[in-house]
Amino acid sequence: MFGLFKSDPTKKLQKEYERKLEQAMLAARNGDMRANASLTEEAEALRAEIDRLKQE
């Protein structure tokens, strides 16, 4: 019963993942490949965390 009011942590991580990917795309468009690489790396770390939480 109390599980109804629990928020899903993967939803928050998914939004953050999508936001990082968008920032990486914009950085690539502006020619900042270092920022693109670091943002993509952060996004992939978030994706790994999402996958880990979904397996539990």
mmCIF entry with sequence, helices, sheets and N, C-alpha, C, O atoms, coordinates in Angstrom:
data_MODEL
# 
_entry.id   MODEL 
# 
_entity.id                         1 
_entity.type                       polymer 
_entity.pdbx_number_of_molecules   1 
# 
_entity_poly.entity_id                      1 
_entity_poly.type                           'polypeptide(L)' 
_entity_poly.nstd_linkage                   no 
_entity_poly.nstd_monomer                   no 
_entity_poly.pdbx_seq_one_letter_code       MFGLFKSDPTKKLQKEYERKLEQAMLAARNGDMRANASLTEEAEALRAEIDRLKQE 
_entity_poly.pdbx_seq_one_letter_code_can   MFGLFKSDPTKKLQKEYERKLEQAMLAARNGDMRANASLTEEAEALRAEIDRLKQE 
_entity_poly.pdbx_strand_id                 A 
# 
loop_
_entity_poly_seq.entity_id 
_entity_poly_seq.num 
_entity_poly_seq.mon_id 
_entity_poly_seq.hetero 
1 1  MET n 
1 2  PHE n 
1 3  GLY n 
1 4  LEU n 
1 5  PHE n 
1 6  LYS n 
1 7  SER n 
1 8  ASP n 
1 9  PRO n 
1 10 THR n 
1 11 LYS n 
1 12 LYS n 
1 13 LEU n 
1 14 GLN n 
1 15 LYS n 
1 16 GLU n 
1 17 TYR n 
1 18 GLU n 
1 19 ARG n 
1 20 LYS n 
1 21 LEU n 
1 22 GLU n 
1 23 GLN n 
1 24 ALA n 
1 25 MET n 
1 26 LEU n 
1 27 ALA n 
1 28 ALA n 
1 29 ARG n 
1 30 ASN n 
1 31 GLY n 
1 32 ASP n 
1 33 MET n 
1 34 ARG n 
1 35 ALA n 
1 36 ASN n 
1 37 ALA n 
1 38 SER n 
1 39 LEU n 
1 40 THR n 
1 41 GLU n 
1 42 GLU n 
1 43 ALA n 
1 44 GLU n 
1 45 ALA n 
1 46 LEU n 
1 47 ARG n 
1 48 ALA n 
1 49 GLU n 
1 50 ILE n 
1 51 ASP n 
1 52 ARG n 
1 53 LEU n 
1 54 LYS n 
1 55 GLN n 
1 56 GLU n 
# 
_struct_asym.id          A 
_struct_asym.entity_id   1 
# 
loop_
_struct_conf.conf_type_id 
_struct_conf.id 
_struct_conf.pdbx_PDB_helix_id 
_struct_conf.beg_label_comp_id 
_struct_conf.beg_label_asym_id 
_struct_conf.beg_label_seq_id 
_struct_conf.pdbx_beg_PDB_ins_code 
_struct_conf.end_label_comp_id 
_struct_conf.end_label_asym_id 
_struct_conf.end_label_seq_id 
_struct_conf.pdbx_end_PDB_ins_code 
_struct_conf.beg_auth_comp_id 
_struct_conf.beg_auth_asym_id 
_struct_conf.beg_auth_seq_id 
_struct_conf.end_auth_comp_id 
_struct_conf.end_auth_asym_id 
_struct_conf.end_auth_seq_id 
_struct_conf.pdbx_PDB_helix_class 
_struct_conf.details 
_struct_conf.pdbx_PDB_helix_length 
HELX_P HELX_P1 AA1 PHE A 2  ? PHE A 5  ? PHE A 2  PHE A 5  5 ? 4  
HELX_P HELX_P2 AA2 PRO A 9  ? ARG A 29 ? PRO A 9  ARG A 29 1 ? 21 
HELX_P HELX_P3 AA3 MET A 33 ? GLN A 55 ? MET A 33 GLN A 55 1 ? 23 
# 
_struct_conf_type.id          HELX_P 
_struct_conf_type.criteria    ? 
_struct_conf_type.reference   ? 
# 
loop_
_atom_site.group_PDB 
_atom_site.id 
_atom_site.type_symbol 
_atom_site.label_atom_id 
_atom_site.label_alt_id 
_atom_site.label_comp_id 
_atom_site.label_asym_id 
_atom_site.label_entity_id 
_atom_site.label_seq_id 
_atom_site.pdbx_PDB_ins_code 
_atom_site.Cartn_x 
_atom_site.Cartn_y 
_atom_site.Cartn_z 
_atom_site.occupancy 
_atom_site.B_iso_or_equiv 
_atom_site.pdbx_formal_charge 
_atom_site.auth_seq_id 
_atom_site.auth_comp_id 
_atom_site.auth_asym_id 
_atom_site.auth_atom_id 
_atom_site.pdbx_PDB_model_num 
ATOM 1   N N  . MET A 1 1  ? 0.813  -1.189 0.000   1.00 0.00 ? 1  MET A N  1 
ATOM 2   C CA . MET A 1 1  ? 0.000  0.000  0.000   1.00 0.00 ? 1  MET A CA 1 
ATOM 3   C C  . MET A 1 1  ? 0.861  1.259  0.000   1.00 0.00 ? 1  MET A C  1 
ATOM 4   O O  . MET A 1 1  ? 0.574  2.214  -0.723  1.00 0.00 ? 1  MET A O  1 
ATOM 5   N N  . PHE A 1 2  ? 1.897  1.259  0.797   1.00 0.00 ? 2  PHE A N  1 
ATOM 6   C CA . PHE A 1 2  ? 2.722  2.447  0.883   1.00 0.00 ? 2  PHE A CA 1 
ATOM 7   C C  . PHE A 1 2  ? 3.659  2.589  -0.315  1.00 0.00 ? 2  PHE A C  1 
ATOM 8   O O  . PHE A 1 2  ? 4.266  3.643  -0.506  1.00 0.00 ? 2  PHE A O  1 
ATOM 9   N N  . GLY A 1 3  ? 3.779  1.541  -1.115  1.00 0.00 ? 3  GLY A N  1 
ATOM 10  C CA . GLY A 1 3  ? 4.590  1.611  -2.313  1.00 0.00 ? 3  GLY A CA 1 
ATOM 11  C C  . GLY A 1 3  ? 3.990  2.530  -3.372  1.00 0.00 ? 3  GLY A C  1 
ATOM 12  O O  . GLY A 1 3  ? 4.683  2.946  -4.301  1.00 0.00 ? 3  GLY A O  1 
ATOM 13  N N  . LEU A 1 4  ? 2.709  2.847  -3.235  1.00 0.00 ? 4  LEU A N  1 
ATOM 14  C CA . LEU A 1 4  ? 2.059  3.757  -4.180  1.00 0.00 ? 4  LEU A CA 1 
ATOM 15  C C  . LEU A 1 4  ? 2.682  5.138  -4.177  1.00 0.00 ? 4  LEU A C  1 
ATOM 16  O O  . LEU A 1 4  ? 2.767  5.790  -5.217  1.00 0.00 ? 4  LEU A O  1 
ATOM 17  N N  . PHE A 1 5  ? 3.114  5.583  -3.015  1.00 0.00 ? 5  PHE A N  1 
ATOM 18  C CA . PHE A 1 5  ? 3.601  6.942  -2.868  1.00 0.00 ? 5  PHE A CA 1 
ATOM 19  C C  . PHE A 1 5  ? 5.106  7.060  -3.020  1.00 0.00 ? 5  PHE A C  1 
ATOM 20  O O  . PHE A 1 5  ? 5.668  8.148  -2.893  1.00 0.00 ? 5  PHE A O  1 
ATOM 21  N N  . LYS A 1 6  ? 5.746  5.957  -3.288  1.00 0.00 ? 6  LYS A N  1 
ATOM 22  C CA . LYS A 1 6  ? 7.189  5.956  -3.480  1.00 0.00 ? 6  LYS A CA 1 
ATOM 23  C C  . LYS A 1 6  ? 7.516  6.428  -4.890  1.00 0.00 ? 6  LYS A C  1 
ATOM 24  O O  . LYS A 1 6  ? 6.898  5.976  -5.854  1.00 0.00 ? 6  LYS A O  1 
ATOM 25  N N  . SER A 1 7  ? 8.476  7.326  -5.016  1.00 0.00 ? 7  SER A N  1 
ATOM 26  C CA . SER A 1 7  ? 8.861  7.785  -6.343  1.00 0.00 ? 7  SER A CA 1 
ATOM 27  C C  . SER A 1 7  ? 9.854  6.802  -6.970  1.00 0.00 ? 7  SER A C  1 
ATOM 28  O O  . SER A 1 7  ? 10.632 6.152  -6.272  1.00 0.00 ? 7  SER A O  1 
ATOM 29  N N  . ASP A 1 8  ? 9.809  6.714  -8.258  1.00 0.00 ? 8  ASP A N  1 
ATOM 30  C CA . ASP A 1 8  ? 10.683 5.803  -8.993  1.00 0.00 ? 8  ASP A CA 1 
ATOM 31  C C  . ASP A 1 8  ? 12.023 6.509  -9.249  1.00 0.00 ? 8  ASP A C  1 
ATOM 32  O O  . ASP A 1 8  ? 12.054 7.500  -9.979  1.00 0.00 ? 8  ASP A O  1 
ATOM 33  N N  . PRO A 1 9  ? 13.122 6.028  -8.672  1.00 0.00 ? 9  PRO A N  1 
ATOM 34  C CA . PRO A 1 9  ? 14.409 6.724  -8.845  1.00 0.00 ? 9  PRO A CA 1 
ATOM 35  C C  . PRO A 1 9  ? 14.918 6.670  -10.284 1.00 0.00 ? 9  PRO A C  1 
ATOM 36  O O  . PRO A 1 9  ? 15.730 7.507  -10.676 1.00 0.00 ? 9  PRO A O  1 
ATOM 37  N N  . THR A 1 10 ? 14.462 5.712  -11.070 1.00 0.00 ? 10 THR A N  1 
ATOM 38  C CA . THR A 1 10 ? 14.948 5.627  -12.446 1.00 0.00 ? 10 THR A CA 1 
ATOM 39  C C  . THR A 1 10 ? 14.391 6.755  -13.304 1.00 0.00 ? 10 THR A C  1 
ATOM 40  O O  . THR A 1 10 ? 15.035 7.161  -14.271 1.00 0.00 ? 10 THR A O  1 
ATOM 41  N N  . LYS A 1 11 ? 13.218 7.267  -12.976 1.00 0.00 ? 11 LYS A N  1 
ATOM 42  C CA . LYS A 1 11 ? 12.647 8.367  -13.758 1.00 0.00 ? 11 LYS A CA 1 
ATOM 43  C C  . LYS A 1 11 ? 13.514 9.615  -13.649 1.00 0.00 ? 11 LYS A C  1 
ATOM 44  O O  . LYS A 1 11 ? 13.773 10.290 -14.646 1.00 0.00 ? 11 LYS A O  1 
ATOM 45  N N  . LYS A 1 12 ? 13.955 9.914  -12.450 1.00 0.00 ? 12 LYS A N  1 
ATOM 46  C CA . LYS A 1 12 ? 14.808 11.091 -12.236 1.00 0.00 ? 12 LYS A CA 1 
ATOM 47  C C  . LYS A 1 12 ? 16.145 10.910 -12.964 1.00 0.00 ? 12 LYS A C  1 
ATOM 48  O O  . LYS A 1 12 ? 16.644 11.833 -13.607 1.00 0.00 ? 12 LYS A O  1 
ATOM 49  N N  . LEU A 1 13 ? 16.710 9.711  -12.850 1.00 0.00 ? 13 LEU A N  1 
ATOM 50  C CA . LEU A 1 13 ? 17.975 9.442  -13.533 1.00 0.00 ? 13 LEU A CA 1 
ATOM 51  C C  . LEU A 1 13 ? 17.816 9.484  -15.054 1.00 0.00 ? 13 LEU A C  1 
ATOM 52  O O  . LEU A 1 13 ? 18.720 9.931  -15.759 1.00 0.00 ? 13 LEU A O  1 
ATOM 53  N N  . GLN A 1 14 ? 16.677 9.024  -15.559 1.00 0.00 ? 14 GLN A N  1 
ATOM 54  C CA . GLN A 1 14 ? 16.428 9.037  -16.998 1.00 0.00 ? 14 GLN A CA 1 
ATOM 55  C C  . GLN A 1 14 ? 16.372 10.469 -17.522 1.00 0.00 ? 14 GLN A C  1 
ATOM 56  O O  . GLN A 1 14 ? 16.917 10.759 -18.587 1.00 0.00 ? 14 GLN A O  1 
ATOM 57  N N  . LYS A 1 15 ? 15.722 11.363 -16.785 1.00 0.00 ? 15 LYS A N  1 
ATOM 58  C CA . LYS A 1 15 ? 15.658 12.769 -17.193 1.00 0.00 ? 15 LYS A CA 1 
ATOM 59  C C  . LYS A 1 15 ? 17.048 13.401 -17.188 1.00 0.00 ? 15 LYS A C  1 
ATOM 60  O O  . LYS A 1 15 ? 17.404 14.148 -18.100 1.00 0.00 ? 15 LYS A O  1 
ATOM 61  N N  . GLU A 1 16 ? 17.817 13.098 -16.165 1.00 0.00 ? 16 GLU A N  1 
ATOM 62  C CA . GLU A 1 16 ? 19.181 13.617 -16.081 1.00 0.00 ? 16 GLU A CA 1 
ATOM 63  C C  . GLU A 1 16 ? 20.033 13.079 -17.229 1.00 0.00 ? 16 GLU A C  1 
ATOM 64  O O  . GLU A 1 16 ? 20.833 13.813 -17.808 1.00 0.00 ? 16 GLU A O  1 
ATOM 65  N N  . TYR A 1 17 ? 19.859 11.791 -17.558 1.00 0.00 ? 17 TYR A N  1 
ATOM 66  C CA . TYR A 1 17 ? 20.577 11.163 -18.674 1.00 0.00 ? 17 TYR A CA 1 
ATOM 67  C C  . TYR A 1 17 ? 20.247 11.868 -19.985 1.00 0.00 ? 17 TYR A C  1 
ATOM 68  O O  . TYR A 1 17 ? 21.147 12.188 -20.761 1.00 0.00 ? 17 TYR A O  1 
ATOM 69  N N  . GLU A 1 18 ? 18.980 12.107 -20.233 1.00 0.00 ? 18 GLU A N  1 
ATOM 70  C CA . GLU A 1 18 ? 18.572 12.775 -21.466 1.00 0.00 ? 18 GLU A CA 1 
ATOM 71  C C  . GLU A 1 18 ? 19.085 14.205 -21.514 1.00 0.00 ? 18 GLU A C  1 
ATOM 72  O O  . GLU A 1 18 ? 19.464 14.692 -22.579 1.00 0.00 ? 18 GLU A O  1 
ATOM 73  N N  . ARG A 1 19 ? 19.101 14.882 -20.373 1.00 0.00 ? 19 ARG A N  1 
ATOM 74  C CA . ARG A 1 19 ? 19.603 16.257 -20.319 1.00 0.00 ? 19 ARG A CA 1 
ATOM 75  C C  . ARG A 1 19 ? 21.100 16.300 -20.630 1.00 0.00 ? 19 ARG A C  1 
ATOM 76  O O  . ARG A 1 19 ? 21.559 17.187 -21.350 1.00 0.00 ? 19 ARG A O  1 
ATOM 77  N N  . LYS A 1 20 ? 21.858 15.347 -20.092 1.00 0.00 ? 20 LYS A N  1 
ATOM 78  C CA . LYS A 1 20 ? 23.300 15.288 -20.370 1.00 0.00 ? 20 LYS A CA 1 
ATOM 79  C C  . LYS A 1 20 ? 23.567 15.016 -21.839 1.00 0.00 ? 20 LYS A C  1 
ATOM 80  O O  . LYS A 1 20 ? 24.469 15.612 -22.428 1.00 0.00 ? 20 LYS A O  1 
ATOM 81  N N  . LEU A 1 21 ? 22.781 14.111 -22.444 1.00 0.00 ? 21 LEU A N  1 
ATOM 82  C CA . LEU A 1 21 ? 22.968 13.823 -23.864 1.00 0.00 ? 21 LEU A CA 1 
ATOM 83  C C  . LEU A 1 21 ? 22.671 15.047 -24.721 1.00 0.00 ? 21 LEU A C  1 
ATOM 84  O O  . LEU A 1 21 ? 23.357 15.296 -25.711 1.00 0.00 ? 21 LEU A O  1 
ATOM 85  N N  . GLU A 1 22 ? 21.651 15.810 -24.343 1.00 0.00 ? 22 GLU A N  1 
ATOM 86  C CA . GLU A 1 22 ? 21.321 17.021 -25.098 1.00 0.00 ? 22 GLU A CA 1 
ATOM 87  C C  . GLU A 1 22 ? 22.435 18.052 -24.968 1.00 0.00 ? 22 GLU A C  1 
ATOM 88  O O  . GLU A 1 22 ? 22.797 18.707 -25.945 1.00 0.00 ? 22 GLU A O  1 
ATOM 89  N N  . GLN A 1 23 ? 22.980 18.197 -23.757 1.00 0.00 ? 23 GLN A N  1 
ATOM 90  C CA . GLN A 1 23 ? 24.094 19.126 -23.559 1.00 0.00 ? 23 GLN A CA 1 
ATOM 91  C C  . GLN A 1 23 ? 25.300 18.688 -24.382 1.00 0.00 ? 23 GLN A C  1 
ATOM 92  O O  . GLN A 1 23 ? 25.997 19.529 -24.949 1.00 0.00 ? 23 GLN A O  1 
ATOM 93  N N  . ALA A 1 24 ? 25.553 17.388 -24.452 1.00 0.00 ? 24 ALA A N  1 
ATOM 94  C CA . ALA A 1 24 ? 26.676 16.874 -25.228 1.00 0.00 ? 24 ALA A CA 1 
ATOM 95  C C  . ALA A 1 24 ? 26.476 17.165 -26.708 1.00 0.00 ? 24 ALA A C  1 
ATOM 96  O O  . ALA A 1 24 ? 27.425 17.532 -27.402 1.00 0.00 ? 24 ALA A O  1 
ATOM 97  N N  . MET A 1 25 ? 25.250 17.005 -27.196 1.00 0.00 ? 25 MET A N  1 
ATOM 98  C CA . MET A 1 25 ? 24.954 17.285 -28.593 1.00 0.00 ? 25 MET A CA 1 
ATOM 99  C C  . MET A 1 25 ? 25.179 18.765 -28.905 1.00 0.00 ? 25 MET A C  1 
ATOM 100 O O  . MET A 1 25 ? 25.749 19.105 -29.942 1.00 0.00 ? 25 MET A O  1 
ATOM 101 N N  . LEU A 1 26 ? 24.737 19.631 -28.017 1.00 0.00 ? 26 LEU A N  1 
ATOM 102 C CA . LEU A 1 26 ? 24.925 21.063 -28.233 1.00 0.00 ? 26 LEU A CA 1 
ATOM 103 C C  . LEU A 1 26 ? 26.406 21.449 -28.188 1.00 0.00 ? 26 LEU A C  1 
ATOM 104 O O  . LEU A 1 26 ? 26.856 22.309 -28.944 1.00 0.00 ? 26 LEU A O  1 
ATOM 105 N N  . ALA A 1 27 ? 27.142 20.813 -27.309 1.00 0.00 ? 27 ALA A N  1 
ATOM 106 C CA . ALA A 1 27 ? 28.586 21.076 -27.240 1.00 0.00 ? 27 ALA A CA 1 
ATOM 107 C C  . ALA A 1 27 ? 29.264 20.635 -28.529 1.00 0.00 ? 27 ALA A C  1 
ATOM 108 O O  . ALA A 1 27 ? 30.154 21.327 -29.023 1.00 0.00 ? 27 ALA A O  1 
ATOM 109 N N  . ALA A 1 28 ? 28.859 19.501 -29.078 1.00 0.00 ? 28 ALA A N  1 
ATOM 110 C CA . ALA A 1 28 ? 29.436 19.017 -30.333 1.00 0.00 ? 28 ALA A CA 1 
ATOM 111 C C  . ALA A 1 28 ? 29.095 19.962 -31.475 1.00 0.00 ? 28 ALA A C  1 
ATOM 112 O O  . ALA A 1 28 ? 29.934 20.225 -32.337 1.00 0.00 ? 28 ALA A O  1 
ATOM 113 N N  . ARG A 1 29 ? 27.888 20.464 -31.487 1.00 0.00 ? 29 ARG A N  1 
ATOM 114 C CA . ARG A 1 29 ? 27.489 21.415 -32.530 1.00 0.00 ? 29 ARG A CA 1 
ATOM 115 C C  . ARG A 1 29 ? 28.296 22.697 -32.467 1.00 0.00 ? 29 ARG A C  1 
ATOM 116 O O  . ARG A 1 29 ? 28.575 23.316 -33.493 1.00 0.00 ? 29 ARG A O  1 
ATOM 117 N N  . ASN A 1 30 ? 28.674 23.095 -31.248 1.00 0.00 ? 30 ASN A N  1 
ATOM 118 C CA . ASN A 1 30 ? 29.461 24.314 -31.077 1.00 0.00 ? 30 ASN A CA 1 
ATOM 119 C C  . ASN A 1 30 ? 30.955 24.064 -31.267 1.00 0.00 ? 30 ASN A C  1 
ATOM 120 O O  . ASN A 1 30 ? 31.753 24.999 -31.195 1.00 0.00 ? 30 ASN A O  1 
ATOM 121 N N  . GLY A 1 31 ? 31.332 22.830 -31.504 1.00 0.00 ? 31 GLY A N  1 
ATOM 122 C CA . GLY A 1 31 ? 32.726 22.498 -31.760 1.00 0.00 ? 31 GLY A CA 1 
ATOM 123 C C  . GLY A 1 31 ? 33.540 22.207 -30.522 1.00 0.00 ? 31 GLY A C  1 
ATOM 124 O O  . GLY A 1 31 ? 34.757 22.049 -30.618 1.00 0.00 ? 31 GLY A O  1 
ATOM 125 N N  . ASP A 1 32 ? 32.924 22.131 -29.380 1.00 0.00 ? 32 ASP A N  1 
ATOM 126 C CA . ASP A 1 32 ? 33.638 21.861 -28.131 1.00 0.00 ? 32 ASP A CA 1 
ATOM 127 C C  . ASP A 1 32 ? 33.642 20.352 -27.880 1.00 0.00 ? 32 ASP A C  1 
ATOM 128 O O  . ASP A 1 32 ? 32.790 19.828 -27.162 1.00 0.00 ? 32 ASP A O  1 
ATOM 129 N N  . MET A 1 33 ? 34.598 19.674 -28.474 1.00 0.00 ? 33 MET A N  1 
ATOM 130 C CA . MET A 1 33 ? 34.628 18.217 -28.413 1.00 0.00 ? 33 MET A CA 1 
ATOM 131 C C  . MET A 1 33 ? 35.035 17.692 -27.031 1.00 0.00 ? 33 MET A C  1 
ATOM 132 O O  . MET A 1 33 ? 34.647 16.588 -26.649 1.00 0.00 ? 33 MET A O  1 
ATOM 133 N N  . ARG A 1 34 ? 35.807 18.473 -26.290 1.00 0.00 ? 34 ARG A N  1 
ATOM 134 C CA . ARG A 1 34 ? 36.175 18.038 -24.931 1.00 0.00 ? 34 ARG A CA 1 
ATOM 135 C C  . ARG A 1 34 ? 34.944 18.004 -24.026 1.00 0.00 ? 34 ARG A C  1 
ATOM 136 O O  . ARG A 1 34 ? 34.747 17.051 -23.271 1.00 0.00 ? 34 ARG A O  1 
ATOM 137 N N  . ALA A 1 35 ? 34.120 19.046 -24.107 1.00 0.00 ? 35 ALA A N  1 
ATOM 138 C CA . ALA A 1 35 ? 32.888 19.073 -23.314 1.00 0.00 ? 35 ALA A CA 1 
ATOM 139 C C  . ALA A 1 35 ? 31.951 17.956 -23.772 1.00 0.00 ? 35 ALA A C  1 
ATOM 140 O O  . ALA A 1 35 ? 31.294 17.314 -22.953 1.00 0.00 ? 35 ALA A O  1 
ATOM 141 N N  . ASN A 1 36 ? 31.895 17.732 -25.069 1.00 0.00 ? 36 ASN A N  1 
ATOM 142 C CA . ASN A 1 36 ? 31.064 16.659 -25.606 1.00 0.00 ? 36 ASN A CA 1 
ATOM 143 C C  . ASN A 1 36 ? 31.500 15.317 -25.027 1.00 0.00 ? 36 ASN A C  1 
ATOM 144 O O  . ASN A 1 36 ? 30.659 14.524 -24.604 1.00 0.00 ? 36 ASN A O  1 
ATOM 145 N N  . ALA A 1 37 ? 32.778 15.062 -25.004 1.00 0.00 ? 37 ALA A N  1 
ATOM 146 C CA . ALA A 1 37 ? 33.285 13.789 -24.495 1.00 0.00 ? 37 ALA A CA 1 
ATOM 147 C C  . ALA A 1 37 ? 32.988 13.623 -23.006 1.00 0.00 ? 37 ALA A C  1 
ATOM 148 O O  . ALA A 1 37 ? 32.570 12.548 -22.576 1.00 0.00 ? 37 ALA A O  1 
ATOM 149 N N  . SER A 1 38 ? 33.197 14.667 -22.223 1.00 0.00 ? 38 SER A N  1 
ATOM 150 C CA . SER A 1 38 ? 32.971 14.542 -20.783 1.00 0.00 ? 38 SER A CA 1 
ATOM 151 C C  . SER A 1 38 ? 31.481 14.402 -20.472 1.00 0.00 ? 38 SER A C  1 
ATOM 152 O O  . SER A 1 38 ? 31.108 13.631 -19.587 1.00 0.00 ? 38 SER A O  1 
ATOM 153 N N  . LEU A 1 39 ? 30.630 15.133 -21.183 1.00 0.00 ? 39 LEU A N  1 
ATOM 154 C CA . LEU A 1 39 ? 29.189 15.016 -20.952 1.00 0.00 ? 39 LEU A CA 1 
ATOM 155 C C  . LEU A 1 39 ? 28.665 13.653 -21.388 1.00 0.00 ? 39 LEU A C  1 
ATOM 156 O O  . LEU A 1 39 ? 27.781 13.089 -20.743 1.00 0.00 ? 39 LEU A O  1 
ATOM 157 N N  . THR A 1 40 ? 29.204 13.130 -22.473 1.00 0.00 ? 40 THR A N  1 
ATOM 158 C CA . THR A 1 40 ? 28.803 11.801 -22.928 1.00 0.00 ? 40 THR A CA 1 
ATOM 159 C C  . THR A 1 40 ? 29.232 10.741 -21.916 1.00 0.00 ? 40 THR A C  1 
ATOM 160 O O  . THR A 1 40 ? 28.496 9.790  -21.655 1.00 0.00 ? 40 THR A O  1 
ATOM 161 N N  . GLU A 1 41 ? 30.403 10.906 -21.359 1.00 0.00 ? 41 GLU A N  1 
ATOM 162 C CA . GLU A 1 41 ? 30.886 9.964  -20.343 1.00 0.00 ? 41 GLU A CA 1 
ATOM 163 C C  . GLU A 1 41 ? 29.985 9.990  -19.103 1.00 0.00 ? 41 GLU A C  1 
ATOM 164 O O  . GLU A 1 41 ? 29.659 8.943  -18.545 1.00 0.00 ? 41 GLU A O  1 
ATOM 165 N N  . GLU A 1 42 ? 29.586 11.199 -18.676 1.00 0.00 ? 42 GLU A N  1 
ATOM 166 C CA . GLU A 1 42 ? 28.688 11.319 -17.532 1.00 0.00 ? 42 GLU A CA 1 
ATOM 167 C C  . GLU A 1 42 ? 27.334 10.686 -17.844 1.00 0.00 ? 42 GLU A C  1 
ATOM 168 O O  . GLU A 1 42 ? 26.733 10.041 -16.984 1.00 0.00 ? 42 GLU A O  1 
ATOM 169 N N  . ALA A 1 43 ? 26.859 10.870 -19.064 1.00 0.00 ? 43 ALA A N  1 
ATOM 170 C CA . ALA A 1 43 ? 25.575 10.291 -19.466 1.00 0.00 ? 43 ALA A CA 1 
ATOM 171 C C  . ALA A 1 43 ? 25.642 8.770  -19.461 1.00 0.00 ? 43 ALA A C  1 
ATOM 172 O O  . ALA A 1 43 ? 24.689 8.111  -19.043 1.00 0.00 ? 43 ALA A O  1 
ATOM 173 N N  . GLU A 1 44 ? 26.739 8.212  -19.913 1.00 0.00 ? 44 GLU A N  1 
ATOM 174 C CA . GLU A 1 44 ? 26.887 6.757  -19.928 1.00 0.00 ? 44 GLU A CA 1 
ATOM 175 C C  . GLU A 1 44 ? 26.964 6.188  -18.514 1.00 0.00 ? 44 GLU A C  1 
ATOM 176 O O  . GLU A 1 44 ? 26.489 5.081  -18.262 1.00 0.00 ? 44 GLU A O  1 
ATOM 177 N N  . ALA A 1 45 ? 27.559 6.940  -17.596 1.00 0.00 ? 45 ALA A N  1 
ATOM 178 C CA . ALA A 1 45 ? 27.588 6.502  -16.203 1.00 0.00 ? 45 ALA A CA 1 
ATOM 179 C C  . ALA A 1 45 ? 26.175 6.489  -15.621 1.00 0.00 ? 45 ALA A C  1 
ATOM 180 O O  . ALA A 1 45 ? 25.818 5.585  -14.865 1.00 0.00 ? 45 ALA A O  1 
ATOM 181 N N  . LEU A 1 46 ? 25.382 7.487  -15.974 1.00 0.00 ? 46 LEU A N  1 
ATOM 182 C CA . LEU A 1 46 ? 23.990 7.514  -15.531 1.00 0.00 ? 46 LEU A CA 1 
ATOM 183 C C  . LEU A 1 46 ? 23.212 6.349  -16.127 1.00 0.00 ? 46 LEU A C  1 
ATOM 184 O O  . LEU A 1 46 ? 22.379 5.742  -15.454 1.00 0.00 ? 46 LEU A O  1 
ATOM 185 N N  . ARG A 1 47 ? 23.484 6.039  -17.388 1.00 0.00 ? 47 ARG A N  1 
ATOM 186 C CA . ARG A 1 47 ? 22.801 4.928  -18.054 1.00 0.00 ? 47 ARG A CA 1 
ATOM 187 C C  . ARG A 1 47 ? 23.130 3.594  -17.365 1.00 0.00 ? 47 ARG A C  1 
ATOM 188 O O  . ARG A 1 47 ? 22.263 2.737  -17.196 1.00 0.00 ? 47 ARG A O  1 
ATOM 189 N N  . ALA A 1 48 ? 24.383 3.443  -16.978 1.00 0.00 ? 48 ALA A N  1 
ATOM 190 C CA . ALA A 1 48 ? 24.782 2.225  -16.270 1.00 0.00 ? 48 ALA A CA 1 
ATOM 191 C C  . ALA A 1 48 ? 24.056 2.124  -14.926 1.00 0.00 ? 48 ALA A C  1 
ATOM 192 O O  . ALA A 1 48 ? 23.655 1.034  -14.519 1.00 0.00 ? 48 ALA A O  1 
ATOM 193 N N  . GLU A 1 49 ? 23.887 3.240  -14.247 1.00 0.00 ? 49 GLU A N  1 
ATOM 194 C CA . GLU A 1 49 ? 23.169 3.257  -12.969 1.00 0.00 ? 49 GLU A CA 1 
ATOM 195 C C  . GLU A 1 49 ? 21.696 2.910  -13.175 1.00 0.00 ? 49 GLU A C  1 
ATOM 196 O O  . GLU A 1 49 ? 21.118 2.163  -12.385 1.00 0.00 ? 49 GLU A O  1 
ATOM 197 N N  . ILE A 1 50 ? 21.088 3.449  -14.230 1.00 0.00 ? 50 ILE A N  1 
ATOM 198 C CA . ILE A 1 50 ? 19.690 3.141  -14.551 1.00 0.00 ? 50 ILE A CA 1 
ATOM 199 C C  . ILE A 1 50 ? 19.535 1.646  -14.811 1.00 0.00 ? 50 ILE A C  1 
ATOM 200 O O  . ILE A 1 50 ? 18.612 1.017  -14.294 1.00 0.00 ? 50 ILE A O  1 
ATOM 201 N N  . ASP A 1 51 ? 20.433 1.076  -15.612 1.00 0.00 ? 51 ASP A N  1 
ATOM 202 C CA . ASP A 1 51 ? 20.368 -0.347 -15.914 1.00 0.00 ? 51 ASP A CA 1 
ATOM 203 C C  . ASP A 1 51 ? 20.522 -1.195 -14.652 1.00 0.00 ? 51 ASP A C  1 
ATOM 204 O O  . ASP A 1 51 ? 19.838 -2.206 -14.494 1.00 0.00 ? 51 ASP A O  1 
ATOM 205 N N  . ARG A 1 52 ? 21.415 -0.787 -13.760 1.00 0.00 ? 52 ARG A N  1 
ATOM 206 C CA . ARG A 1 52 ? 21.635 -1.504 -12.515 1.00 0.00 ? 52 ARG A CA 1 
ATOM 207 C C  . ARG A 1 52 ? 20.369 -1.476 -11.645 1.00 0.00 ? 52 ARG A C  1 
ATOM 208 O O  . ARG A 1 52 ? 19.996 -2.490 -11.055 1.00 0.00 ? 52 ARG A O  1 
ATOM 209 N N  . LEU A 1 53 ? 19.717 -0.319 -11.571 1.00 0.00 ? 53 LEU A N  1 
ATOM 210 C CA . LEU A 1 53 ? 18.509 -0.201 -10.752 1.00 0.00 ? 53 LEU A CA 1 
ATOM 211 C C  . LEU A 1 53 ? 17.346 -1.007 -11.340 1.00 0.00 ? 53 LEU A C  1 
ATOM 212 O O  . LEU A 1 53 ? 16.527 -1.545 -10.595 1.00 0.00 ? 53 LEU A O  1 
ATOM 213 N N  . LYS A 1 54 ? 17.274 -1.090 -12.649 1.00 0.00 ? 54 LYS A N  1 
ATOM 214 C CA . LYS A 1 54 ? 16.196 -1.840 -13.281 1.00 0.00 ? 54 LYS A CA 1 
ATOM 215 C C  . LYS A 1 54 ? 16.356 -3.336 -13.077 1.00 0.00 ? 54 LYS A C  1 
ATOM 216 O O  . LYS A 1 54 ? 15.363 -4.063 -13.060 1.00 0.00 ? 54 LYS A O  1 
ATOM 217 N N  . GLN A 1 55 ? 17.586 -3.812 -12.921 1.00 0.00 ? 55 GLN A N  1 
ATOM 218 C CA . GLN A 1 55 ? 17.819 -5.233 -12.725 1.00 0.00 ? 55 GLN A CA 1 
ATOM 219 C C  . GLN A 1 55 ? 17.469 -5.682 -11.308 1.00 0.00 ? 55 GLN A C  1 
ATOM 220 O O  . GLN A 1 55 ? 17.238 -6.868 -11.073 1.00 0.00 ? 55 GLN A O  1 
ATOM 221 N N  . GLU A 1 56 ? 17.431 -4.754 -10.378 1.00 0.00 ? 56 GLU A N  1 
ATOM 222 C CA . GLU A 1 56 ? 17.138 -5.108 -8.976  1.00 0.00 ? 56 GLU A CA 1 
ATOM 223 C C  . GLU A 1 56 ? 15.696 -5.434 -8.778  1.00 0.00 ? 56 GLU A C  1 
ATOM 224 O O  . GLU A 1 56 ? 15.282 -5.752 -7.663  1.00 0.00 ? 56 GLU A O  1 
# 
